[in-house]
Amino acid sequence: MLPMGYRSFTNSRSIEATPDQLWPILLDPSAMSVFAEHPVTVEPGGSLQGVAGETWTETHGPECDDDRVLCKLVTVDRLRRLRLSTKQRGIKQTVEYTLTPIDGVRTELQERIVFAPTFAGEPGQQAISWLLLLTGLLAKFGNDAGKSLESLARSVTREDGVQREAMAAYAASFVLDTADPEARAGLDYSRASLRTVDDILGELHRRGDTLPADEQLLVSAYVFETLRREFGGEYRRRDGENPWILVIGEPDFQLEVLAMRKIVGRVENGDEDGLVFFSDGIPALVEARRSATLI
């Protein structure tokens, strides 16, 4: 007889953060993807609204044959419980996060994952996945023993850690995904390398192409990380056309860099939204310790 846990597993960690601090991270598939065992691209980027029924797509890497997985937010009990589901290769995976406040500064975060058969995927993939499910190997191999929660806990204990790790990962993906070897070699995170980024976006403008949301996030991350490495700063959530911004100079002054809309503007409007001019104004503002918003 199979053990009761053959199609599910549960992990939990005590995290030095309140439910208010953890909730926005759990509602941001892009931020959570940083803790996956292999690279995952999320589309559309940005945070969920926290409404049951919201969907997004995760594209996995070559180790998963570049699978595109539709994800759905199933249950939302704000600051207490979040449940989502995915379907991939004959398996429906339900992930539930439960947040229990401990002492006003810590939260017990429990992750429960349940597997069930579904007809999603190719017939051959389904058969293999169902066999792994039936034998209990799927839950055994899918259980990371809480490593992803541990990574999340370590990041949250560092100021703005999740955002920094996420941006660094996206920036690295942009570099790796740049097809032109000469252009890729020039992406060294120097401010001068933003000329290369500007040229890439300029070529999209000349061809009349658009910039998909997932690629916008990768380009933005590279610009952000380039500026952060030179001038410091922390990432903050915004909304609308700039879901993420970089804030430089706190607490002495506050220089807000709104690069995400600027990148879209470079593709849509051409040279008038050039990245080089945009970034060249930052050193003088930092030297003068002047608060401003760059748009």
N, C-alpha and C positions, 0 to 999 in steps of 0.2 A: 504494500500500500504506500502511495506517495505521501511524503510529509506535507503538512498543511501549507508550508511556505514555498511550495514548488513553483507557484506562479506569482509570488510577490516577495518584497523585502521592505524593511523599514530601517531607517537610520535617523539619528538625532544628534544635535550638538547644542551646547550652551554657547551663545554668542553675546559678546559685549556690545549690545545695541538694543534699542527699544523697538517694539513692533512698528512704531512710526518711522524709524530709520530703515528697517528692513523691507517694509511693504513696497516702497517705490522700486527697490532693486528686483524684488520678485515679479513685479509687473513690467519689467524691462527685459524682454527676451534677448536683446543684444548684450546687455550686461551679464545676464546669466550664462550666455553661451561661452563667455570667457573661461568658465570652469568646466567645459566639456572636455572629454579626453582627446578630441580631434577638432580641427577647425570647423566652425559652423558659421554660415552667413545667414542673416535674418532679414527678411523683407516682408512688409516695409520696416524700416528702422524706427527707433524711438520707442517711447513707453506706451503701454496699453492704457486705456481709459478705466479699466477695472470693471467692465460690464460683461456679464455672461453672454457668450455667443461671439465675442471678438475672435478673429482668426489671424494667423500669420503663417509664413512659410519659412522653413529652415532648409537650407541647402548644405548637405554634408560633403565631406571631401572625398578624394579618390578611394580611401579605405572603405567607404560605403558606396562606391560606384556612383558618386555624385548624386545620391538620392535627394529628391525634393519631398519634404515631409510637411503635410498640412497639419497645423496645430490649432487647437480651439480651447478657449477659456470656457470652462463648464460651470464652475460654482465660485462665487465670490462672497465671502463674509468678511468685510473689511477689517483689517488688522488682526484677524483670527484664523481664517482658513482660505486657501486658494487651491482650486482643482483645475487641471488642464488635461487634455487628451491628445494623443497623436496616433496616426496609423501608418505603419511602415512594414513592408515585407511580410504581410500576413499576420501582423501582430498589432493589436490595439494596446497602447500603453497609457495608463491613467496615473498621473502624478499629483499627489496631494501634499501641500505644505500646511502644517499647523503651527501657529505661533502662540506660545504660552509665556506671558511676562513672568519674570521670576522675582526681581527685587527692585524694580524701577529703573535699572540700568542694564539688565541682561534679559535675554529671551531664549527660551528653549525652542529651537526650530526642528520640527520633525518632518522628515520626507518619507512618504510611503508610495511605492511604485507597484502597480498591479498590472499583470500581463493577461491578455485574453486573445483568442483567435479571431481573425477577421479576414475578409476576402481582398483586402487591399494588397496591391503588388502583383508581381508575375506569379503564375501557378507554381513554377519551380521554386521560387523564393518562399512561397507560402508553405510548401511541403516541408522544406528544411526548417523554417521557423516553428512550424507546428510540432515537429519532432523534438526540437530543442525545448519547447514549452512543456510538452508531455513528459519528457525525461527530467525536468527540473533544471536543465543546464542553462536555460535562458536566464532565469533569475540568479543562478549561481554566477555566471559570467558577467551579467549586467550589473551586479551589485558591486559598487566601488568601495564598499565598507565605510561610507561617509567621507571619502576623500574630497568630493566636491563641496560638501558642507564645511569641511575643515578649511578648504581654500577660501570659501566665502567668509568664514569666521576670521581668518587671518587678515583678509583684505579690509573687512569692516572695522577692525580694531585700528587700522591705520587711517588717518584723515584722508578722505576722498580716495581711498585705495581702489575700490571697485572701478570708479570712473577712470583712474589712471591706467589700470591694467587693461581695461577694455579699449581705451584709446590707443595704447601702445600696440595691442594685438591687431586692431584695425589698420593702424598705420603700417605695420609690418606686412599685412596682407596686401595693401595698396602697392608697396614696393615689389613684392613677389609677383603680383598680377600684372605689372607693367610689362608689356610684350617686347618693346624695343630695348635691346640690350644696352645701347648707348644711353638711352633715357634712364633706364634702371640703374646704371652705374652712377648717374648723377644725383640720385636720390639718397643723399648722405645725411639728411636732417640738418643741413646748414641752411641759413636764411637764403643764401644764393641758390639753393636747390629749388626754391619756390618758383624760380624762373622756368625750370623744367616742368613743374606742375602747371604753371600758367600756359606754357606752350601746348601741353596735352589738352587742356580745356579749350584753348584757342582753336585747336584743330577740330574739336567737336563742333564749335561754333561755325567754323568755315564750312563744314559738311552739312550743317543744319540738323545735327543729331541732338538728342536729349540726354540727360544724365539720370539714369535710374536711381531710385532712392537708396538702394544698397551701395551703389558705387559712390553716391554723394557722401555717404557716411565714411567710406574708406578714404576718399580724398580729403574730407574735412579732418579726419583723424590725423592724417599725415601733416597737414598744415598746423593743426593744434599742437601736435607733439614737437614739431620743429620749433615753434615759437616758445613752447613751455621749456624745452631744453636750454634755450638761450636766456629767457627772461624769467623762468619760474612760473608759478601760477597754479590755480586749482580749477577743476571743472565744476560747473554748476548747471543744473537743469533750467531750461527756459521753456518756451512753448512756441506754437505757430511755426514760422519758417526757420527758427533757430532753437531746436529742442535741446541742444547743448551749446554752451559758450565756455570760453576760457577767461578767467578773471586773474589778472596780473597785479601784484603790488600790495595785496592785503597784508596787514591792516593799515599800512601807512597811506595808501591811496588805492583806488579801484579803477583799473583799466579793463573794460569789458571788450572782448574780441568776439564779434559775431560773424564767424567765418562761413557758416553753413549756407546762409542765404547768398553771401558774396560769391561762393563757388557756383551756385546755380546761376547767379547773375552773369558770371563770366561766360558761361556756355550760352545763355540766352541773349545777352546784350553785347558781347564782344569786349573790346579793349577798355571801354568805359568802366568796366568792373574788374580791371586788372589786379592780380594778386600782388605783384611786385610793388606797385604804388601803395596798395593797402598795407603791406607789412613794413615798408620803409619808414613809415611815420611812427612806428612803435619805439625805437631807441630814444628819440628826443622826448617823448612823453614819459618814458620810464626814468630818464635822467632828471627830468623836471619834477618827477613824482606827482604827476598830474592825473587826476581822475578824468576819464573820458569813456565814450562808447564808440568803438570802431564798427561801422556798418558798411 
